[in-house]
Amino acid sequence: MLDLVLRNASLPDGRVADLAFRDGTLLHIGSAGRADVEIQCRGLLCIPAATDMHVHMRGGIQSAKEDWRTGTMAALAGGVTMVVDQPNTIPPLFSCEQFQNRIREASVGAFCSFGVNGGVSMDSDPLSLWHAGAMAFGEIFAAPSSYGDALTIEELRDALLAIHSLLAPATIHCEKVLPGSPDNLEEHHHLRSAEGEAESFQQIRSAIPKGMKPHICHISSSQSLAVAPGSKEVTPHHLFLSIEQFEPEDTFGRVNPPLRPESERKTLFSSWDSIDLIASDHAPHTREEKQVPFADAPSGLPGVETMLPLLMNEVIKGTFTLQSVIEKTATAPCRVLGIPPSGFGEGERSDFALYAMKPETIQSDNLHSRCGWTPYEGMPGVFPSLVVISGRIAYREGEYTHEPGTWMPGRGYHPGEHIE
């Protein structure tokens, strides 16, 4: 007896077939026998579920913004079954004790698979964090941002050398930040300019050890794509949002790196083929935190639930190919991290999202992040009807099975140092 059969699902290659699962694995594609759970999926497109390698799940003393329960509920409802949390938490994850506490917190609340990155400072020990199960290191701040202090070039060089000696992934936040405090989105854009972002990549090249291929977070301009070293990540908000879509002093559009003018957004959008992967940089803040004078407002936007819906809407429109969206959201992030991707092949994770491919209007009232708002209000998105994790139903038509999420440690994990 099979555990689960998804009957008559439409596959990316055009076939319509049953998907049969047993013991957490996709066992067979084709006509399938009886199962404990059988779901009719005629008319639903089944694709490998996404891995979002750049999220900030907050929690702890920041739980009013988000916690692992609400953040992973949002992920599942958006077709994401694996998230990688960043270490600029409060407190930051610079020690094994802090790292292990974070894993314990996530294990209690998460409803999808998760990894956690190790923090990088002059006082942190990459080796111990790598053995403790860090998925990667960073985002390493080569420029200051919310809850993240910048390293100097010399400190960055030392940190990258230590990380490279472990053959571990390093992810870097690069910007050039001019002095001053912005009072509106335009000033924020100029103080953290696109030109400065591109210059910052040229400056950090001397700090990258020979043979190392770093991962560059949230590139915000097309000119940066041309000069950034390593793999290149772009967020949905830099693809779909621009300064002109907000009132000048609207703090709900404040994010680092900043939103750019519409002309630059369009140029970045048209550079789709040069982008290696998409990640949300899900960084929620409460409405109350955002409803302050612009200079005092925190930077960051929620986005894990809307990332795939926005991209799948572009597939319907014919702007992006389905295969390119799968590559940039399901395959490439896992390649950078060195973990198995979700997919139909042997050895791949049996995580899938199924879509009716019917756009609906994005509304904050229908989303699941605790922060309670979205910068994409009113835009069209294609949300999944059904999400499968490890061959089990995790989400179906707005309902959750509430199966606990599974921690996925990085490649350097020593099982003898298992977290109780």
N, C-alpha and C positions, 0 to 999 in steps of 0.2 A: 504494500500500500504506500502510495506517495503521500507526502505531507501537504503539498500545495500544487494545484494546476491552474495556470492562467490560460483560459481557452480562447483560441482565435484572436490572439493579440497580433497587431501589426508591427512588424520588425523594421529596423532602419533600412534593410536591404530590399524591402518591398514584399517579403513573404508574409503570409498570415498563417500562424502556427500556434500550437499549444506549447507552453513552457512548463516543464515538470520539475519539481523540487523535492529533494529528500535530504534530511540531515544538514540543512543549511547550504546546500549546493544545487546549482542548476544541473540536473541530471540528464535532461533530454530536451531537444527542440523538435517538434513534430507532433504527430497524433499521440496522445497520452491516455493512459488508463485512469482508473478511479483514484481519488485522493481524499484525505480527511477534509480538506478545504478546496472547493472548486469555484472559480469566479469567471463569469462570462465577460470577456474583454473585447468583444467585437466592436470595431470602430475606435479602439484605443491604441495609440502609438506607444510602444514600449522601448525605452532607451536606457542605457546605463545611467544610474543616478550620479549626481554630482558630488565631488569632494571640494569643499570650500576651505582652502588652505590659509585663509586670513580672516579670522573672526576674533572679537573681543567679547567673551560671554559674561563679563563683569562678575556678579556674584559677590559673596562676602559682604563687606560694608558698602558695596555698590549695588546691592541686590534690588534697590528701587529702580535702577535703570534696566536691569536684566538679570536673570540667573540661568543656571544650566537647564532647568525645566522649561522655562518659557523660550529661551534661545533655541533649544533643540526642537521644540514644538514648531517654532517658526521655520527652522531648517527643513524639517520633514514636509511641512505644508508647501514648501517651495521646491521640492524634488532633490534636496541635499541630504545624503545619508552619512556623511563623514565631514566633521569640522575639525579644524586645527586652531586651537586657542593660542593667543599671543601672550607673552610673559610680562607685559607692562601692567600687571594687576596691582592691587594694593593689599599686601606688600608685593613688590616685584619678585619674580621667581629666579633669584640669584643663588639660592642654596638648595641642597637636596631636601631639606626639611620643608621649605616653602613649596618646592615642586611636588613633593609627595602629598602635602596637604591639599594642593590643587587637584590632584588626581582623585583623592578621597571625596572631595566636594563634588567633582564631576560625576563620579561613579554613583553617587546617591541621587543626582537629579537628572542626568542626561537620558534622552530617549533615542539617540542615534549614536553611531560610532564616533569616537573622538580621539584626537591626539593633542598633546600640549607641548609647546616649544619651551626651550630653556632660555633664561635671561642672560644677557651679556653686559658685564661691567668689569672694571679693573679688579673687583674683589670676588668675582664669580669663578667657579672651577668647572670649565667645560667637560673635563673627563668624568667627574662624578655625576654631573647632570646627564651626560650621554649614557653612562652606565645605568642611571636611574630610569631611563626611558624617554628622554627628550626626543620629540619627533624631528626637530631641527633647532637651530639657534636664531633668535631674533623674532620679530623684526628688530634688527640692530639699528639704533638711531644714529645716523650720521648727520642728523639735524634734529632739533628739539621738537616735540609734539606733546599731545595730551598724555600725561603720566609717563613720559619718556624723556630722559636727559641724553643729550648728544655726546658721543665720544669724539675726541680729537682724532686727527688722521693717524697720529702715532699710536694712540690707544686702539683704534680700529685695526691698524696693521698687526699689532700684537694679538688681538682677539681673533682675527681671521687666520693667522698663522696657527694658533692653537686649535681652532676648529678644523682647519684643513688637515692637520696631522691626524685627526680622528676620522677623516673622510666623511665628515658630517655636512649636511646642508646648512648654508648660512643665508638668511634673508635680510635685506638691508633697506632701510627707509632713508632716501636721499632727497635733500632739498638744500637750497641756499636761502637762508633767512636773513633779511635786512633788518636793521634796528627800527623800532617803532611799534605802535599798537594800532591795529586797523579799526576804523569806525564803520566800515561797510565792506561788502563783498569785493568791490573793485579794488579797494586799498589792500585787502587781504591777498588778492591775486597778485598785486604788484610787489608786496613785501615777500611773497614766496612765489616768485615769477616762474613762468615756463622756461625762460632763458636761464635763470639761476638753477633750475632743476637740471637742465642739460649740462651746465657747467659743473655741477656737483658730481656728475658721473665721471667727467674727465679728471676731477681732483682725486676721487677715490681709487682710480686705477692703480696708482702707485702702492696702495695698501693691500691689493689683492695678490696673494701668493701665486707663484707660477703654477699653472695647471689647475687652479681653482676656478670653478664656474659658479659664481654667486647667483642668488635669486634676487631680483630687484622688485620691490613692492610698489604697488599703486602708481604706475607711471601716468602722468596727467596730460602729456602733450606729445604730438607727433614728432617734434624735433628730438625729444628725449629717447624715443624708440630707436632712432638712428644711431645713438651714441652709447646707450646703456649697455654695460657688460652683462654677460650671463643670460639667464632666462628672464622674460619680461612679463610682468603682471599688470593688468589694467582692471579698474573697477567699473561696475555698471554706472555709478554716478558720474564718472568722467566721460563715459560713452553717451549717456542719455540726458544729463543735466548741464545747464550753463548758467552763467551769471544773469543773463537776460530773463530767465524764467522766474526770477525772484525779485522782490522789492529790494532796493539797495541795502537796507539795513536788516534784512531778514536773517536772523541767526540760524534758522532751520536749514539754511544752505551753507553754513560754515563748516568746513572740513579741511583736513591737511592730507595731501596737498590740496590747494583750493580748487573750486570749480573755476573753469576758464570761460572766456568769451565764446559766444556761439560759433564764431568762425573757427576757433581752435577746436571746439568740440566736434564740429563737422569733419575737420581734417583728421582728428584722431579716430573718429568713427569710420572714416573711409580707409584707415590704415589697418583694418581688421586682420588682414592676412599676415601682418608683421607682429601681431600680438601672440605671445606664446600661450597665455592662459588668462582666465577671468577669475577673480576672487572678489568677494563682496566688501572686505574691510568693514564688516558689520561692527559698528561702534556706537551703540545707543546711549543717549542721554535723555533724561525726563523732559517733558514740556516745561516744567518749572525752571530747570537748569538753563534751557534755551531762551526762555522769556525774560531776558535781562539785556542791558545795553550790549551792543555788539562787541565792544572791546573786552567785556567780562565773560562772554559766552564760551563754553567749551566747544572744541572742534570734534566733529564726528556725526555720522548718519547711520541709521539702521538699514540693513539691506540683504540679509541672508535669505529671507523669504521671497523677495522680489527678483533676485538675480536671474534665476532660470526662467521665470515667467516673462520677464522683459525680453530675454534672448529668444525664447520660443515664439514670441510674437513676431520677431523679425524673421524667423524661419517661415512662418505662415505668409508673411509679406514677400518672401523671396529675397530678402536682403542678405541673410546669412544662410549657408547651407546647413542642413541638419548635422552632417558629419563634422563640420568645423566647430559647431557648438559642443558636440560630444567630445571632440578632441580637446577643446580649451577648458572644459568644465569637469570631465570625468577621467580623461587619460593623462593629459599633461601635468596636472597638479601632483598626481601619484608618481609620475616619472621623476619629477623634481625631488619629491620626498623619499623615493626609493621604496614605495609600498605597492602592493597589488592594486590595480584599478578595479572598479566595477566593470562588468562586461559579460559577454556571452561565451568567452573563451575559457579553456581549461586553466585553472589556477587563478582566475579572476574572481573578485568578490561578487556574490549573487545579489547585488543591490540594483533595483530598477525603479524607474518612475514611469507611470503610464498616463498619457495625456489624451483628452478628447479633442484637443487642438481647436478649441473655441475660445476666443479672447473674451475676457471680462474686464470690467473697470476695477483698477486697484483702489481699494478703500481701506483706510486705517482701521475702521471698525471690524473688518473681516480678517485682519492680520493678528499675529499671535505674540509679537514682541511686547514685553512689559512696558516699554517706553510709550506705546500708544499712539505713535504717529509715523508717517512715512513721507519722504520728499517726493515720492512718485504718485501722490494722490491724484486720481482722475486719469492716469495713463493706462493704456491697455496692457494686459498681461495674460499669459496662458498658464494656468495652474494645473498641477497634476491631480487626477482623480484617485490614484492609487499609488502607494509607495511600498516597496518590498525591501527589507534588510535581511541579508543572510537567509534568503528563501522563506521568510516569514512576513506576513502582513504587518506593517507598522502604522500605516495611515490609509484610511479609505473614506472618501466623501465627507471629509471634515471630522471624522472620528479617529481616535488614537487607540491602539492596543496597549500602550503604556509599557511595552517591553523595555527593560533597562538597557541603556546603551553600553557598548563595549569599548574599553580602553584599548587603543592600538599604540603600543610603544614604538619608538624609533629603532633603527637597525642596531644601535649600540647597546640595547637593553641587556642587562645581566639578570636572568631569572632568579638567581640566588638572592637578589636584592628586592624581591617581590614586596609590593605594598600591601600591608594587611588591611 
